[in-house]
Amino acid sequence: MSAKALKREIRDCTLCAEHLPLGVRPVLSFSSASRLLIIGQAPGSKVHASGIPWDDASGDRLREWTGLTKTQMYDPDRVALVPMGFCYPGKASGGDKPPRPECAPTWHERILAALPADRLTLLVGTYAQRAYLPETKSWTMARRIRHWRDFLPHFLPLPHPAWRSTLFMRDHPWFEAKVLPALRREVAQRIR
């Protein structure tokens, strides 16, 4: 199946519709040429409204971290944007609900099969890291990120770039000093 046909099938998905307070609106982007894959959590309400992945303050911070321009980030031939849950899951106390558990097991394997094998996957946040680095499930996010070199050339774990990441960066100055420059180099190699 082509990447285009797969995206159409995903956009028609209603698997967890009954659990989505704002309805079904899968938000993702990819093509068979995407050599950088960014796996995040799930769209927030602003992204649900716009239909554009990472179209919020978190996206601004993620672009700053990676060195990507908006044009680069939203070019599916360069960057695949595939969350753990494709639709806005709703509010919970202290933030949004976790990504719906149906999405990743239903769709990720098929999406990954459509992408180039030599891609780099940025695992943004705990949900993506636990799913794709299962041997580190008991680790803290800080430990995973501190050991980022161990997961290359396939994966690079990052904190979620929400406003709380400023606290992470304050408490872990090595992230800005060591991880971000390496992240920008790795990203630049994939999006030429």
N, C-alpha and C positions, 0 to 999 in steps of 0.2 A: 504494500500500500504506500502511496506517495505521502510525503509530509503534508501536502495540501489537503489530501483526502482525510488523513488522520486528524488534522486540525478541524475540519468540517465535522467529523464524527464526534470529537470532543465538545465542540460548541453546541451540538445537539443533545448532549448528555443531560439526563434528568435523574440520575441515580439517587441523589440525596435531596431532591427538590423539597420534600416535606420538612426538611430540617433547616432550610435557608430562609431567614426572616425577610430578606429583600428579593428573594427569588433567585432563579438560576441565571448566572452570567459568568461563564468560565472566562478567565482573563489569563492569557498566556501568549507566547510568541516563539516560533522556532522555524527553522528550515533545515533541509538536509545538508546545508553548508555551514551551520553554526558550529564554530570551534571553541566557543566559550559558552558554557551553560551556567546559568545562575538559578539555583534552587532556593527559594525562600519559603515562607510560611503559607500565607493565604492573603488574598487581597483585603485591604481595609475598605471602609465604606467609601472613601474618596476614590479609590481605584475602582471599586464596583461602579460608582457613578460615571466615571470617565471611560472605563473599559480599557485603560492603558496601564500596563504593568508598571509598578514602581512610580506612579504618577503622584508622588506626595513627598513630604520632607524626608522620609526614609530613603526614597529614590535619589533625592538630591545628595544626601550623605553617601550613599552607595556609589554614585558616580564620582564624587570627590575622592573616595577611598580608592576606586579602581583606576581613575584617570580617564574614564570613558566620557565622551561628549554625549549629549542627548541623541544626536544623529547616529553615533556608533551604537549606543545601547539599544536603540529601537530599529536597528537594521537586522532583521532575522537571519540574513546571510552571514552575519558576524556573531550575533549574540542570541542565544535561546534563553527565554525567561519562562521558567516552568516552576510554579510553586508546588508545595506539598498538597495543598487544597486549592482548586481552581476558582472557587466561588467564595464570596464573603460569608463567613460562618456566623456572624452576629456578635453582639456585645456580651461580655462577661464582666464580672467585677474586676477592676484593674486593667481592662483592655479588651481585646477581641477574644472570642472563643478560639480554641485550637483549630487547626485545619481539619476538615472532615476526613475521617479515616478511609473513606472509599476511594478517593481520587488516586493517590500514589499507587496503591496495588492494582488498580484498574488500568491506569494509563501510562505510568512512568516507563515501564519496560518497553512498551511499544514506541514511545517517544525516543528513548535512548537508542533503540535499534535504528531509528531513522537519522541519527546524528553521526558525524564523523567519529571514528574510533580514537583519534588523537586529540580529542577535546580536553579542556580543563573545566572542571566543575567546581564552582564556588558554592560551598554549603553554608548558607546564610541562616544562622540561628540553630537552636537546639533540635527542632523537629527534623530538619534536613540532616543534621549531623548524626543523630541517633539512627536514622533510617539507613544512611549510606556508610556510616562508620560503626557498625553494630558492636565491634570489639571494644569500642570506647564508651559504651552505654553508661557505665558506672562513673565515668570521668566527669569532671566539671567542664563547662564550656571553656573556661580559661585554660585548663590543662590541654584540651584538644587544640586550641589555637596556639598555645605555646609550642606544641609539637607539630606545627604545620608542615615542616619539612618532611616529616615521616610519611605524609599522605601524597606528596607530589610523585609523579607528574600528573596524576589523575584528579586529585581533590585538594582543595584549600579551604579549611573551615574559617568562618568569620562570625563575629557577633551580629545579631540583627542590628541594622543601622537606625533603629528608633531613637528617640531622645534619650532613652536610658543608656545608650552606648557611650554617651559622654561620661557617665559614671564608670563604665568599664575602662575607658581610655585613661581616665584619671587614676584609677586603681592599678592599671597595668600599662605603665608608660612604654614598655617594650613593644606593645602592639603598634603604636604610631612610629616608633623609632626603627623597628626591624621588620615587622610584618607588612605594613603598608608599602614601603619601597619595593619589597619583593613581590607583593601582589601586583603593583603597577607594571613591573617588568614582565611577570607571567602573563598578564592580560594583554600587554602590548604585543607579545609574541604570537598570540592567538588571533588578533583582529586585524593584522596587516592587510 
